[in-house]
Amino acid sequence: MVVRKETQQTGVKVNQPAQRNVPHGIRALSAILAMVMTMALMLLYAPTPHAKAEETQETQSGAMLSIDSSTAVLTDTSGYHLSATVTNTTDQEIPSGTLTLAMNAFYTFVSRNDIQEWSEGTGQIPTPDIVGQSEVPALQPGASANVRIDAESSQEALASINSWGPKPITLSYEAGGVQQDKAHTFATRTGAGINTPDTPAMNITIVQPLEAQGWTTDNTMLEQLVNKGGVTSAELSKIAVPGKEDEARLKSLEQTFTKHDKLQVVADPTYLKAMPMPTQVDGITQPALFDITAYSALNDSKTYDSASVGTSQWNAKQALKNYQLALGDPNASMTTYAWQGTGNWTIEALTKAKQQGYDTVIATHDFEENDAATAETGKAIVATDAGNVTVLTAQSVLSNLAQGKATSANAEADGEGTTAGRLARFVAQSAFYQMEQPYAERNLLVCLSDNSDPAVVDALMTDVEQSPWLNITDLNTLSNADPALSGDDAAAIVPQSDGINDATQANLRQTLNTLAASTNDIKRFNASILTDVADDAKQAPTGLKAWRRQLVNAHGIMALHALGGENPAGSTMVEGAGQLASLLINGVAITPTENVNVVSETAQMPVTISNSHPYPVTVKVSSLTNSMQIVTSRFDTVEVPAHGEAQVAFTIRVATSGTADATLSLQDRQGITFGATQTTHITSALQISDKTGFIIIGIAVLLGALGLWRQFHRKKDPDE
């Protein structure tokens, strides 16, 4: 994302409080002198055309500098410490060289355009103040070296800083008398030890969504459900389980949450219910982070119903119920938030969220005022047909940096290719936002990623906690803050487009169609394959009716998780739902039948049907041969006991000797074929064993007797 470039000179306000009691003439003179000095420094240190051309030529081979760690928040006692990796990205050896860290101790960024251009390396800001240098060894092609620069707070450049705020820093690598590469970053000075008046800290709320990184099916639980006739409600709810890596990740996040108690955690309640150690959270989302924005964009509730995902599965009431089950406390309460999915919070999506019981939604992207002069409170009140909805809006630049995204889509921000570089920019950007309007009361929202690295979250929170211009607040405080926009102003910024491209929508429909197919299989199994039997009163909680209901609910749980907004394991859940349907359908099967040899006009072909399920089934068995001379009876109906077998016999009729294949298949009571087919080979060697045969034998005997009589009564020739 490229930050919108502005020409406002709002940052100048930072220096005004200290001049409040100074005569206007002196203030004007001071401003003129400051401008002259800045312009002189820019002219003095601006590269000559020759040097600039040389730099361009040498840096085309690729980025050589990578910032591994740096001091983002600079105080009067911290000093500055940087670790960088220098890599030879050329195909030639680079001789030993020098890494130089320089800054402009007196510069104050005056606009968003100014700070962005510096990050992208296009800002013509001189950095004459050398903070430190370090030797870089000779590097073979592809080789790397780690280099550190450490400067104490007494270092001349650091000690000369006389104003708080972000300062431009240049990291340059020179070898063989040629500048090999350069990176641009920031260090933000606090007001500690500087004789400047304090301004009110700007409020900031940082939210970490907590959800599974990958859902999978508990195959053991699935087999128990199918083979044993049901499980407990608690077991059924865990048929979809987080991946193996989730438990270890949650432990790391728990440590981060404990260390930074002001970090707001908003969790998927189904994730809390599935994990063995529910964590302390500050809010819950819709179950399984169901994608409300995609649901609204598709605008086809019947398709979702066909996939066994009804609105009751993801409303705010169900979210709270899941949370209560996770805690084991039916009276527990928690604020629910509808978290944004892949699409935008259009007015239709906001209306649907409100109808589902969500008074507050969190917009993680694409819900900001495009022409806002300054960063505003991340809250808007939007009127919908279902009532007002509070939209908590993430500040895009800070949120993207916190999520590991550089501010330039084309990787032009050369210092933001690493976590350390992005955190330095985050700190500088937040300070700049405070300096834009130092006395305005605002509360910015920063949304982290669902797959945030716990170590990065820890580093971010540490930097924010060390930034005195920021005051960390909670979601409740943000929700109760005065909205930046409401009424017509809020309506004007609601996205008109759902933000879901054709490919994403096609994939969603494919997922829904696949889930609808497995839903139909389960419904057909319940209605047209299982035998209706009266439940034993003693077994009512786990009887046939309860089992049928659990089969539908299990599929619904997996289908819901397959439709999560940012769930990377959607396909896995679709496969799990299909596996459940397959186990049910394929649990009733035809046992392979041996080949049949027929030696008469009629014979019997026995067929065995097995049932692996805990309740009896009633099915039709079909037989169809590929020959007109060798045929079988067409259908037979059989009831197969639970965990048992039953046999039917098809009559074979033969008109002549030969062979044929009988295809055997199962049908439900509605005549719809299901399961795998079997083929039985029939061989006919027709033997004479009926009246016609006896007549033929009689004629043969008479002819034989006549032949013998003629042999004995024949007149012999004289020669015989």
C-alpha positions in Angstrom: 0.0 0.0 0.0 1.4 3.4 -1.0 0.6 6.0 1.5 -1.3 8.9 0.1 1.1 11.8 -0.4 0.0 15.1 1.1 1.4 18.6 1.0 0.0 19.7 4.3 2.6 21.2 6.6 0.8 20.1 9.7 3.9 18.9 11.5 5.1 22.4 12.1 2.6 22.6 15.0 4.9 20.5 17.1 7.2 23.3 17.9 4.6 25.9 18.6 3.7 25.1 22.3 7.2 26.2 23.4 6.7 29.6 21.7 3.4 30.4 23.2 4.7 33.4 25.2 7.2 34.6 22.6 6.5 37.8 20.6 5.2 37.2 17.1 8.2 39.0 15.5 10.8 36.9 17.2 8.8 33.8 16.3 8.7 34.8 12.7 12.4 35.6 12.6 13.2 32.2 14.2 11.1 30.4 11.6 12.8 32.2 8.8 16.3 31.3 10.2 15.3 27.7 10.7 14.1 27.5 7.0 17.3 29.1 5.8 19.5 26.7 7.8 17.6 23.7 6.6 17.9 24.7 3.0 21.6 25.4 3.4 22.1 21.9 4.8 20.2 20.4 2.0 22.3 22.2 -0.6 25.5 21.4 1.2 24.9 17.7 1.6 22.9 17.0 -1.5 24.7 14.5 -3.8 26.3 15.8 -7.0 24.9 14.5 -10.2 27.9 12.3 -10.7 27.7 10.8 -7.3 24.0 10.1 -7.7 24.5 8.4 -10.9 27.3 6.3 -9.4 25.0 5.3 -6.5 22.2 4.2 -8.9 24.5 2.1 -10.9 25.9 0.3 -7.8 22.5 -0.4 -6.2 20.8 -2.0 -9.1 22.2 -5.4 -8.2 19.8 -5.8 -5.2 19.4 -4.8 -1.6 22.5 -5.5 0.4 21.5 -4.0 3.8 19.0 -5.6 6.1 18.2 -4.1 9.5 18.0 -6.9 12.1 17.4 -4.7 15.2 17.5 -1.0 16.0 16.6 1.4 18.7 13.2 2.7 17.7 12.5 4.8 20.8 15.4 7.0 21.6 15.7 8.5 25.1 18.4 10.6 26.9 19.9 7.4 28.3 19.2 4.7 25.8 21.9 5.4 23.3 21.5 4.0 19.8 22.1 0.4 18.9 21.7 -1.3 15.6 22.4 -4.7 14.2 22.4 -5.2 10.4 23.3 -7.9 7.9 25.4 -7.0 4.9 25.0 -9.4 2.0 27.0 -9.5 -1.3 24.2 -9.8 -3.9 26.6 -9.3 -6.8 28.6 -12.0 -8.7 31.9 -10.5 -7.7 33.9 -10.2 -4.5 33.4 -7.0 -2.6 36.5 -5.8 -0.7 36.3 -4.8 3.0 34.3 -1.7 3.7 32.5 0.4 6.2 28.9 0.6 7.4 28.0 4.1 8.5 25.1 5.2 10.6 24.2 8.9 10.2 21.2 11.1 11.1 19.9 14.6 11.0 19.6 15.5 14.7 17.8 18.8 14.0 15.3 17.8 11.4 11.5 17.7 12.0 9.2 16.0 9.5 6.6 18.4 8.3 4.1 16.4 6.2 3.0 12.8 5.5 4.6 13.3 2.1 7.8 14.2 3.7 8.1 11.1 6.0 7.0 8.7 3.2 9.5 10.0 0.7 12.3 9.5 3.3 11.2 6.0 3.8 11.3 5.3 0.1 14.7 6.9 -0.3 13.5 9.8 -2.4 13.5 12.5 0.2 16.4 14.9 -0.2 17.1 15.2 3.6 20.8 15.5 4.5 22.0 13.3 7.4 25.4 15.0 8.3 25.5 13.7 11.9 27.6 10.5 12.2 26.3 8.3 15.0 28.7 5.4 14.4 30.7 3.2 12.0 31.7 -0.4 11.8 34.0 -2.4 9.6 32.6 -4.9 7.1 34.9 -7.7 6.0 35.5 -8.7 2.4 32.5 -10.6 1.0 32.5 -13.3 -1.6 29.4 -13.5 -3.9 26.4 -14.6 -1.8 28.2 -14.2 1.5 26.9 -12.2 4.5 28.3 -10.5 7.5 26.5 -9.3 10.7 27.6 -5.8 11.7 26.8 -3.9 14.9 26.9 -0.2 15.6 26.5 0.9 19.3 26.5 4.5 20.4 26.2 5.7 23.9 23.7 8.5 24.8 26.7 10.8 25.2 27.7 10.5 21.6 27.8 13.9 20.0 25.0 13.5 17.4 22.6 11.9 19.9 23.4 14.4 22.6 22.8 17.3 20.3 19.1 16.4 19.6 17.0 19.3 21.0 13.5 18.4 20.0 11.4 15.2 20.3 9.9 13.3 17.4 11.1 11.1 14.5 14.5 11.7 13.0 15.8 10.6 9.6 18.6 8.0 9.7 20.7 6.7 6.9 22.5 3.4 6.9 25.2 3.4 4.1 27.6 0.6 3.1 30.8 1.7 1.3 33.5 -0.6 0.0 36.4 -0.1 -2.4 35.6 3.6 -2.5 32.2 3.0 -3.9 28.8 3.3 -2.1 27.4 -0.2 -2.4 23.9 0.3 -0.8 21.9 2.6 1.4 18.9 2.1 3.6 16.6 4.8 5.2 15.0 4.4 8.6 14.0 6.3 11.7 14.8 6.9 15.3 12.1 8.7 17.4 13.4 10.8 20.3 11.2 11.1 23.4 11.0 14.4 25.2 13.0 13.0 28.2 15.9 15.3 29.0 14.8 18.0 26.5 13.5 21.3 27.7 10.3 21.3 25.7 6.7 21.3 27.1 4.8 18.0 27.2 1.7 17.6 25.1 -1.1 15.2 25.8 -0.5 11.6 24.7 -2.5 10.3 21.9 -4.7 7.3 22.7 -4.1 4.0 20.8 -5.8 0.7 21.0 -4.0 -2.4 19.8 -6.0 -5.6 19.1 -4.8 -9.1 18.6 -7.3 -11.5 17.0 -7.0 -15.0 18.4 -8.1 -17.9 16.2 -6.8 -21.3 15.0 -4.1 -21.3 12.4 -5.5 -24.4 10.9 -8.6 -26.5 11.7 -8.6 -30.2 11.2 -11.0 -33.1 11.9 -10.6 -35.3 15.0 -10.8 -38.6 13.2 -11.0 -40.6 16.4 -14.0 -38.6 17.5 -15.5 -38.9 14.0 -15.2 -42.7 14.0 -16.7 -42.9 17.5 -19.7 -40.8 16.3 -20.3 -43.0 13.3 -19.6 -46.4 14.8 -20.8 -46.1 18.3 -24.0 -44.2 17.8 -23.1 -40.9 19.3 -20.8 -39.0 21.6 -21.3 -36.5 24.4 -22.2 -32.9 23.5 -18.8 -31.7 24.7 -17.1 -34.3 22.5 -19.2 -33.4 19.5 -18.2 -29.7 19.8 -14.6 -30.7 19.5 -14.9 -32.7 16.3 -13.2 -29.8 14.6 -9.9 -29.2 16.4 -7.0 -26.7 15.9 -3.8 -27.9 14.3 -0.9 -29.3 16.3 1.0 -26.0 16.0 -1.8 -24.0 17.6 -1.2 -25.2 21.2 2.5 -24.2 21.2 1.6 -20.9 19.6 -1.0 -20.2 22.2 1.5 -20.8 25.0 3.8 -18.2 23.4 1.0 -15.8 23.0 -0.1 -16.4 26.6 3.3 -15.2 27.7 3.0 -12.1 25.5 -0.5 -11.4 26.8 0.6 -11.7 30.4 3.6 -9.4 29.8 1.5 -6.7 28.0 -1.8 -6.7 29.8 -3.1 -3.6 27.8 -2.9 -5.6 24.5 -6.6 -6.3 23.6 -7.4 -9.9 22.7 -10.5 -10.7 20.7 -10.9 -14.4 20.3 -13.0 -16.8 18.2 -15.1 -18.5 20.9 -15.0 -21.9 19.1 -11.2 -21.7 19.4 -11.4 -21.1 23.1 -13.8 -24.0 23.5 -11.5 -26.3 21.5 -8.3 -25.4 23.4 -7.4 -27.1 26.7 -6.4 -23.8 28.4 -8.9 -21.0 27.7 -7.0 -17.6 27.8 -8.2 -14.3 29.3 -9.8 -12.3 26.5 -11.2 -8.8 26.1 -13.9 -9.7 23.5 -15.1 -12.5 21.3 -15.9 -12.6 17.6 -18.6 -14.4 15.6 -18.2 -18.2 15.9 -15.4 -19.6 13.7 -14.9 -16.0 12.4 -17.7 -16.8 9.9 -17.3 -14.4 6.9 -20.2 -12.1 7.2 -18.9 -9.9 4.5 -18.8 -12.8 2.0 -22.3 -13.9 3.1 -23.7 -10.5 2.4 -21.9 -10.2 -0.9 -23.2 -13.6 -2.1 -26.7 -12.6 -1.0 -27.9 -16.2 -1.2 -29.0 -17.5 2.2 -30.6 -20.7 0.7 -27.2 -21.8 -0.6 -25.8 -21.5 2.9 -28.8 -23.3 4.3 -28.2 -26.1 1.8 -24.6 -26.3 3.1 -26.0 -26.8 6.6 -24.9 -23.4 7.8 -27.8 -21.4 9.2 -27.8 -18.0 10.7 -28.3 -19.4 14.2 -24.9 -20.9 14.1 -23.0 -17.6 13.8 -25.1 -15.0 15.6 -24.0 -13.1 18.7 -26.1 -15.3 20.9 -24.4 -18.4 19.7 -21.0 -16.7 20.1 -21.7 -16.0 23.8 -23.0 -19.5 24.3 -19.7 -20.9 22.9 -17.8 -18.7 25.2 -19.8 -19.8 28.2 -19.1 -23.4 27.3 -15.4 -22.7 27.0 -15.4 -21.3 30.5 -17.8 -23.8 31.9 -19.8 -20.9 33.3 -23.4 -20.5 31.9 -23.6 -17.0 33.3 -20.4 -15.6 31.9 -20.7 -12.4 29.8 -18.4 -10.9 27.2 -18.6 -8.2 24.5 -19.1 -9.6 21.0 -17.6 -8.0 18.0 -18.2 -8.9 14.3 -14.7 -9.2 12.8 -14.2 -8.3 9.1 -13.8 -11.1 6.6 -12.4 -11.1 3.1 -14.9 -8.5 1.8 -15.8 -4.9 2.8 -18.3 -3.7 5.4 -20.8 -2.5 3.0 -24.2 -1.2 4.2 -25.7 -4.6 3.5 -23.0 -6.4 5.5 -23.4 -4.0 8.4 -27.1 -4.5 8.3 -26.7 -8.3 8.4 -24.3 -8.0 11.3 -26.8 -5.9 13.2 -29.6 -8.3 12.5 -27.4 -11.1 13.9 -27.0 -9.2 17.2 -23.6 -7.5 16.7 -23.9 -3.9 17.7 -20.2 -3.3 17.1 -18.0 -4.5 14.2 -14.3 -4.2 13.7 -13.1 -3.0 10.3 -9.6 -4.2 9.6 -9.3 -2.6 6.2 -10.9 -0.3 3.7 -13.0 1.8 6.0 -11.2 5.1 6.4 -12.0 8.6 5.3 -9.9 9.1 2.1 -9.3 12.8 2.5 -8.9 13.0 6.3 -6.3 15.8 7.1 -5.1 14.0 10.2 -5.4 10.6 11.8 -8.8 10.4 13.5 -10.4 8.3 16.2 -11.1 4.9 14.8 -14.8 5.0 15.4 -17.8 5.7 13.2 -21.6 5.3 13.9 -23.4 4.0 10.7 -27.1 4.0 10.4 -28.7 0.8 8.9 -32.2 -0.4 8.4 -31.7 -2.7 11.4 -30.3 0.2 13.6 -27.1 2.0 14.3 -23.8 0.0 14.1 -20.6 1.1 15.7 -17.7 0.6 13.4 -14.2 0.5 15.0 -11.9 1.3 12.2 -8.2 0.3 12.0 -5.7 3.0 11.1 -4.3 1.6 7.9 -0.7 2.6 7.9 0.0 1.6 11.5 -2.0 -1.6 11.2 -0.2 -2.7 8.0 3.2 -2.0 9.6 2.2 -4.0 12.7 1.1 -6.9 10.4 4.4 -7.0 8.6 3.6 -5.0 5.5 5.8 -2.2 4.2 4.2 1.1 3.4 5.2 0.9 -0.2 3.6 -1.9 -2.4 6.7 -1.9 -4.7 9.1 -2.5 -1.8 10.5 1.0 -2.4 10.6 1.6 1.4 14.1 0.2 1.6 14.3 0.2 5.4 11.0 -1.6 5.9 12.0 -5.0 4.6 12.5 -6.4 8.1 10.5 -6.4 11.4 13.0 -4.0 13.0 12.7 -1.5 10.1 8.9 -1.7 10.2 8.7 -1.2 13.9 11.0 1.9 13.6 8.6 3.3 11.0 5.6 2.4 13.2 7.1 4.3 16.1 8.0 7.3 13.9 4.6 7.3 12.2 2.7 7.3 15.5 4.8 10.2 16.8 4.1 12.1 13.6 0.4 11.6 14.0 0.5 12.9 17.5 2.5 15.9 16.3 0.0 16.7 13.6 -2.6 17.7 16.2 -0.9 17.5 19.6 -3.9 18.8 21.6 -6.7 16.9 19.8 -8.2 14.0 21.7 -8.0 10.9 19.4 -7.9 7.2 19.8 -6.3 5.2 17.0 -7.1 1.5 16.4 -4.3 -0.9 15.4 -5.4 -4.4 14.3 -2.7 -7.1 14.3 -2.8 -10.2 12.1 -4.5 -13.4 13.1 -1.1 -15.2 12.4 1.1 -12.6 14.2 4.4 -13.9 15.5 4.3 -13.7 19.3 7.9 -12.3 19.3 6.9 -9.5 16.9 3.8 -8.7 19.0 6.1 -8.5 22.1 8.5 -6.2 20.4 5.7 -3.9 19.1 4.1 -3.6 22.5 7.4 -2.9 24.1 8.1 -0.1 21.7 4.6 1.4 22.2 4.9 1.1 26.0 8.2 3.1 25.8 6.6 5.8 23.6 5.4 8.6 26.0 3.4 10.3 23.2 1.1 7.2 23.2 -1.4 6.1 25.8 -2.6 2.5 25.4 -6.4 2.1 25.9 -8.8 -0.8 25.8 -11.6 -1.6 23.4 -14.2 -0.4 25.8 -12.6 3.0 26.0 -12.5 3.2 22.2 -16.1 2.0 21.9 -17.2 4.8 24.3 -15.1 7.6 22.6 -16.7 10.3 20.6 -17.1 9.0 17.0 -15.0 10.7 14.3 -17.9 10.3 11.9 -21.6 9.8 12.2 -24.8 10.5 10.2 -24.2 11.5 6.6 -20.5 11.8 7.1 -20.3 8.2 8.2 -22.6 7.0 5.5 -20.3 8.7 2.9 -17.3 6.5 3.8 -19.2 3.1 3.8 -17.7 1.1 0.9 -19.9 0.8 -2.1 -18.2 -2.4 -3.4 -18.2 -5.7 -1.5 -14.5 -6.0 -2.3 -14.7 -9.7 -3.3 -13.3 -10.6 -6.7 -14.7 -13.1 -9.1 -12.2 -15.8 -8.2 -12.9 -15.6 -4.5 -16.6 -15.7 -5.1 -16.2 -18.7 -7.4 -14.2 -20.6 -4.8 -16.9 -19.7 -2.2 -19.6 -21.1 -4.4 -17.6 -24.3 -5.0 -17.1 -24.7 -1.3 -20.9 -24.2 -0.6 -21.8 -26.7 -3.4 -19.5 -29.3 -2.0 -20.9 -28.9 1.5 -24.4 -29.1 0.1 -23.6 -32.4 -1.5 -22.3 -33.9 1.7 -25.3 -32.4 3.6 -27.7 -34.2 1.2 -25.9 -37.5 1.7 -26.3 -37.2 5.5 -30.0 -36.2 5.2 -30.6 -39.1 2.8 -28.9 -41.5 5.1 -31.0 -40.4 8.0 -34.3 -40.4 6.1 -34.1 -43.2 3.6 -31.4 -45.6 4.7 -31.7 -45.9 8.5 -34.5 -48.1 9.7 -37.0 -46.2 11.8 -37.0 -47.9 15.2 -38.4 -46.9 18.5 -35.8 -45.6 20.9 -35.4 -47.4 24.2 -36.5 -44.9 26.9 -33.3 -45.7 28.8 -31.2 -44.9 25.7 -33.1 -41.8 24.7 -30.2 -39.3 25.1 -28.1 -41.5 22.8 -30.8 -43.2 20.8 -31.5 -43.1 17.1 -33.1 -39.7 17.1 -30.2 -38.2 19.1 -27.7 -39.9 16.7 -29.4 -38.5 13.6 -29.3 -35.0 15.2 -25.6 -35.3 16.1 -24.7 -36.4 12.6 -26.3 -33.2 11.2 -24.7 -31.0 13.9 -21.2 -32.5 13.3 -21.4 -31.7 9.7 -22.7 -28.2 10.5 -19.7 -27.5 12.8 -17.2 -28.5 10.1 -19.1 -26.5 7.5 -19.1 -23.4 9.7 -15.3 -23.6 10.1 -14.9 -24.1 6.4 -16.5 -20.7 5.8 -14.4 -18.6 8.2 -13.3 -15.2 7.0 -9.5 -15.8 7.0 -9.3 -19.4 7.8 -6.4 -21.1 5.9 -7.8 -24.6 6.5 -11.2 -24.2 4.8 -10.5 -27.0 2.4 -9.5 -29.3 5.3 -12.9 -28.7 6.9 -14.7 -29.4 3.6 -12.8 -32.7 3.4 -13.8 -33.5 7.0 -17.5 -32.9 6.2 -17.2 -35.1 3.1 -15.5 -37.8 5.1 -18.4 -37.9 7.6 -20.9 -38.4 4.7 -18.7 -41.0 3.1 -18.4 -43.0 6.3 -22.2 -43.1 6.7 -22.9 -44.0 3.0 -20.1 -46.5 2.7 -20.9 -48.1 6.0 -23.6 -50.0 4.2 -22.0 -52.1 1.5 -22.3 -55.2 -0.6 -19.9 -58.0 0.3 -17.9 -59.1 -2.8 -19.7 -62.2 -4.2 -17.9 -65.2 -5.7 -18.4 -66.0 -9.3 -21.4 -68.2 -10.1 -21.4 -71.3 -12.3 -24.9 -72.2 -13.7 -25.6 -75.7 -15.0 -29.4 -75.4 -15.4 -32.0 -73.0 -16.6 -32.4 -71.5 -13.2 -30.2 -70.9 -10.2 -29.8 -68.7 -7.1 -27.2 -66.0 -6.6 -26.8 -65.1 -2.9 -25.7 -61.5 -2.1 -24.6 -60.4 1.4 -25.0 -56.8 2.6 -23.1 -55.6 5.6 -23.9 -52.7 8.0 -21.1 -51.2 10.2 -23.5 -48.7 11.9 -25.0 -49.0 15.4 -28.5 -49.0 14.1 -30.3 -51.2 11.5 -30.7 -50.0 7.9 -33.3 -51.0 5.2 -32.1 -50.8 1.6 -32.9 -52.1 -1.8 -30.4 -54.3 -3.6 -30.3 -54.1 -7.4 -29.0 -56.7 -9.9 -28.6 -56.1 -13.6 -26.7 -58.3 -16.1 -25.2 -57.3 -19.4 -26.7 -60.3 -21.3 -30.2 -61.0 -22.7 -29.7 -64.8 -22.4 -28.5 -64.7 -18.8 -30.6 -62.5 -16.5 -31.3 -62.1 -12.8 -34.3 -60.9 -10.8 -34.1 -57.1 -10.6 -34.6 -56.0 -7.0 -34.8 -57.2 -3.5 -35.3 -55.3 -0.2 -33.5 -56.2 3.0 -33.1 -55.0 6.5 -29.6 -55.3 7.8 -29.1 -55.3 11.6 -26.7 -53.1 13.5 -23.1 -54.1 13.1 -24.3 -57.1 11.2 -25.0 -58.8 7.8 -28.1 -59.9 5.9 -28.4 -61.9 2.7 -30.7 -61.8 -0.3 -30.9 -64.3 -3.2 -31.4 -63.3 -6.8 -32.8 -65.8 -9.2 -30.7 -66.5 -12.3 -32.4 -67.6 -15.5 -30.3 -69.0 -18.4 -31.4 -69.5 -22.0 -28.1 -70.8 -23.4 -24.5 -71.5 -22.4 -22.3 -68.4 -22.0 -21.1 -65.8 -19.6 -22.5 -62.5 -18.2 -21.6 -59.9 -15.5 -24.2 -59.0 -12.9 -23.8 -55.5 -11.5 -24.9 -55.3 -8.0 -25.8 -51.9 -6.3 -27.6 -50.5 -3.3 -30.4 -48.1 -3.4 -32.1 -46.2 -0.6 -35.8 -46.5 -0.1 -36.4 -43.7 -2.6 -34.7 -45.7 -5.3 -31.5 -43.5 -5.4 -28.3 -45.5 -5.9 -25.6 -45.0 -3.3 -22.3 -46.6 -2.3 -19.9 -48.7 -4.3 -21.1 -51.3 -6.9 -20.0 -54.9 -7.1 -19.7 -57.2 -10.1 -20.4 -60.9 -10.1 -19.3 -63.1 -13.1 -21.9 -65.7 -14.2 -20.9 -68.7 -16.3 -23.5 -70.9 -17.8 -22.7 -74.5 -19.0 -26.3 -75.6 -19.8 -26.8 -79.4 -19.0 -29.8 -81.5 -20.2 -31.8 -82.3 -17.2 -35.5 -81.6 -18.2 -38.2 -83.2 -20.4 -36.6 -82.0 -23.6 -33.4 -83.5 -22.6 -35.0 -86.9 -21.9 -36.6 -86.8 -25.3 -33.3 -86.1 -27.0 -31.7 -88.9 -25.0 -34.5 -91.3 -26.0 -34.1 -90.5 -29.6 -30.4 -91.0 -29.3 -31.0 -94.4 -27.7 -33.4 -95.5 -30.5 -31.0 -94.4 -33.2 -28.2 -96.3 -31.5 -30.3 -99.5 -31.2 -31.3 -99.2 -34.8 -27.7 -98.9 -35.8 -26.8 -102.1 -33.9 -29.7 -104.0 -35.4 -28.6 -103.1 -38.9 -25.1 -104.1 -38.0 -26.1 -107.6 -37.0 -28.7 -108.2 -39.8 -26.8 -106.7 -42.7 -26.0 -109.0 -45.6 -22.3 -109.4 -45.8 -20.3 -109.1 -49.0 -18.5 -112.2 -50.2 -15.1 -110.6 -49.6 -15.9 -109.9 -45.9 
